[in-house]
Amino acid sequence: MSDTTADAPRFPRTLEEWTAAAQGTLIERLGIRLTEVGAERTGGTMPVAGNTQPAGLLHGGATASLAETLASVAAQQHAGPGRAAVGLELNATHHRGARSGSVHGVATALHLGRSTAAYEIVVTDDDGRRVCTARLTCMILDAR
């Protein structure tokens, strides 16, 4: 096995490539749809239906998965070819519940460094009310 960057995994770069790469993953299972992809800002949506807890409210774990997905995609965009972004810490504050419609998230870069990237993720409901505020810190590694 060689240690050259030519042998490193190829990560998606475009919105279309990310959409194709999501097939068969948790992203697809949760119904997350990316709407914009970039290192500074990545956005997406997720339906509430199918992602609820037994009481009918949007599950906090589903919301956290949306937040981590958006920030991880953004961090991988920042990392670039031959490098990989891996999550170090995720925290989320759930402000209100959602019972129907979709939630919309935007991951915005707070720090884009050589070895780490940090993002704030704001998740809102269809009426623009904040459902969750999260932060993800990723470590940037050389891909193998």
Residue pairs with C-beta under 8 A, 6 or more apart in sequence:
1 7
3 144
5 81
5 82
5 142
5 143
8 81
8 82
8 142
8 143
8 144
9 84
9 143
10 81
11 76
11 79
11 81
11 84
11 143
12 18
12 20
12 21
12 76
13 77
13 81
14 37
15 34
15 35
15 36
15 37
18 34
18 37
18 73
19 33
19 34
22 28
22 32
22 34
26 65
26 69
27 69
30 46
30 50
30 51
30 62
30 65
30 66
31 46
31 47
31 50
31 51
32 44
32 45
32 46
32 65
32 66
32 69
33 44
33 45
33 46
34 42
34 43
34 44
34 70
34 73
35 43
35 44
35 45
36 42
36 43
36 44
37 73
37 74
37 77
38 74
38 77
39 74
39 75
39 77
39 78
39 109
39 112
39 117
40 74
40 108
40 109
40 112
41 74
41 106
41 107
41 108
41 109
42 70
42 71
42 73
42 74
42 77
42 106
42 107
43 70
43 104
43 105
43 106
43 107
44 66
44 69
44 70
44 104
44 105
45 102
45 103
45 104
45 105
46 62
46 66
46 102
46 103
46 105
47 101
47 102
48 58
48 98
48 99
48 100
48 101
48 102
48 103
49 100
51 58
51 59
51 62
52 58
52 59
52 62
52 99
53 59
53 60
56 99
57 97
57 98
57 99
58 97
58 98
58 99
58 103
58 131
60 92
60 94
60 132
63 92
63 94
63 103
63 123
63 131
63 132
63 134
64 90
64 92
64 132
64 134
66 103
66 105
66 121
66 123
67 90
67 92
67 105
67 107
67 121
67 123
67 132
67 134
67 136
68 87
68 90
68 134
68 136
70 105
70 106
70 107
70 119
70 121
71 107
71 119
71 121
71 134
71 136
71 138
72 85
72 87
72 136
72 138
73 107
74 107
74 109
74 117
74 119
75 85
75 117
75 119
75 136
75 138
75 140
76 84
76 85
78 85
78 109
78 112
78 117
78 140
79 85
79 117
79 140
82 142
82 143
83 140
83 141
83 142
83 143
84 140
84 141
84 142
84 143
85 117
85 138
85 139
85 140
85 141
86 138
86 139
86 141
87 136
87 137
87 138
88 116
88 137
88 138
88 139
89 135
89 136
89 137
90 134
90 135
90 136
91 134
91 135
92 132
92 133
92 134
93 132
93 133
93 134
94 131
94 132
95 130
95 131
95 132
95 133
96 125
96 129
96 130
96 131
97 131
98 125
98 131
101 125
101 126
102 125
102 126
103 123
103 124
103 125
103 126
103 131
103 132
104 123
104 124
104 125
104 126
105 121
105 122
105 123
105 124
106 121
106 122
107 119
107 120
107 121
107 136
108 119
108 120
108 121
108 122
109 117
109 118
109 119
110 118
110 119
110 120
110 135
111 117
111 118
113 140
114 140
115 139
115 140
116 137
116 138
116 139
116 140
117 137
117 138
117 140
118 135
118 136
118 137
118 138
119 135
119 136
119 137
119 138
120 133
120 134
120 135
121 132
121 133
121 134
121 135
121 136
122 130
122 132
122 133
123 130
123 131
123 132
123 133
123 134
124 130
124 131
125 131
